[in-house]
Amino acid sequence: MTLKDIKEFLDAEVICGEKYLDIEIKFAGGSDMMSDVLAFGQPGLLLLTGLSNSQSVRTADIIEAKAIIYVRGKKPDDIGIALAKEKDIPLLSTQHMMYTACGILYNKGLPGVSKN
């Protein structure tokens, strides 16, 4: 599914990276703990998080995530947005809670991270 599909499923707002909405997303994971993301994240991940500082963008860059969706209506600060633009990481925000956002995407057929 594309990031555009995900944007529509979650009624999300694009914060930056609108030109990347056609990228394919193959799996997702959600966490507010960036140590967990570093431990279990994989290249290509769609990261759902409520951690809205630049650390989430730095972590996404390290694991080569495709995009970040901030849950609970959160949005990163200007430093995080600037870093995302520099690293070509699209940022979106949804009003959904993390559990709901992950559930919606799972029900639409987007799997979670797998170590297989």
C-alpha positions in Angstrom: 0.0 0.0 0.0 1.2 3.5 -0.6 1.8 6.3 2.0 -1.1 8.1 0.3 -3.4 5.1 1.2 -2.2 5.2 4.7 -2.8 9.0 5.0 -6.4 8.4 3.9 -7.0 5.4 6.2 -5.8 7.4 9.2 -7.2 10.8 8.1 -3.7 12.1 8.6 -2.2 15.5 7.8 1.1 15.7 5.9 3.6 17.8 7.9 6.4 17.5 5.3 7.3 15.2 2.4 4.1 15.4 0.3 6.1 14.4 -2.7 6.7 11.0 -1.2 3.1 10.0 -0.8 3.4 7.5 -3.7 6.1 5.4 -1.9 5.2 1.8 -1.1 4.9 0.8 2.5 5.2 -2.9 3.2 5.2 -3.1 7.1 4.8 -0.9 10.1 5.7 -0.7 13.8 4.6 1.5 16.7 6.6 2.6 19.7 7.3 5.7 21.8 10.5 4.1 23.0 13.2 4.8 20.4 15.4 2.1 22.0 12.8 -0.5 21.0 12.7 1.0 17.5 16.5 0.7 17.2 16.3 -2.9 18.5 13.4 -4.1 16.3 13.1 -1.7 13.5 14.1 -2.6 10.0 14.8 -0.7 6.8 11.5 0.3 5.1 9.5 0.6 8.3 6.6 2.9 8.7 7.1 4.2 12.2 4.1 5.2 14.3 5.0 7.1 17.4 3.9 9.8 19.9 7.5 10.9 20.5 7.4 14.2 18.7 11.0 15.5 19.1 13.9 15.3 16.7 15.0 12.0 18.3 12.2 10.2 16.5 13.5 11.5 13.2 17.1 10.7 14.0 16.0 7.1 15.0 14.0 6.8 11.8 17.1 7.8 9.8 19.3 5.3 11.5 17.0 2.3 10.8 16.2 3.7 7.3 12.5 4.0 8.0 10.3 5.1 5.1 8.1 7.6 7.0 6.9 8.6 10.4 3.3 9.0 11.5 2.8 10.9 14.8 -0.2 9.7 16.7 -2.5 11.6 19.2 -2.3 14.7 17.0 1.3 15.2 17.9 3.7 17.1 15.6 7.4 17.5 15.8 9.2 20.8 16.5 10.9 22.9 13.8 14.2 21.1 14.4 12.5 17.7 13.8 10.8 19.0 10.6 14.0 20.5 9.3 15.9 17.2 9.9 13.1 15.2 8.2 13.3 17.4 5.2 17.1 17.1 5.1 16.9 13.3 5.4 13.9 12.9 3.0 11.7 11.4 5.6 8.0 12.2 5.2 6.1 13.2 8.4 2.4 12.8 9.0 0.1 13.3 12.0 -3.1 11.6 12.9 -5.5 12.2 15.7 -5.8 8.5 16.4 -4.3 6.9 19.4 -1.4 4.5 18.6 -3.4 1.4 19.3 -6.2 2.5 17.0 -3.9 3.7 14.2 -2.0 0.4 14.3 -5.2 -1.6 14.3 -6.6 0.3 11.3 -3.5 -0.3 9.3 -3.4 -4.0 10.3 -7.0 -4.4 9.3 -6.3 -2.8 6.0 -3.6 -5.5 5.4 -0.4 -3.8 6.5 1.7 -6.3 8.5 3.9 -5.5 11.4 7.6 -5.9 11.6 8.7 -9.5 11.2 12.1 -11.0 12.0 11.4 -13.9 9.5 
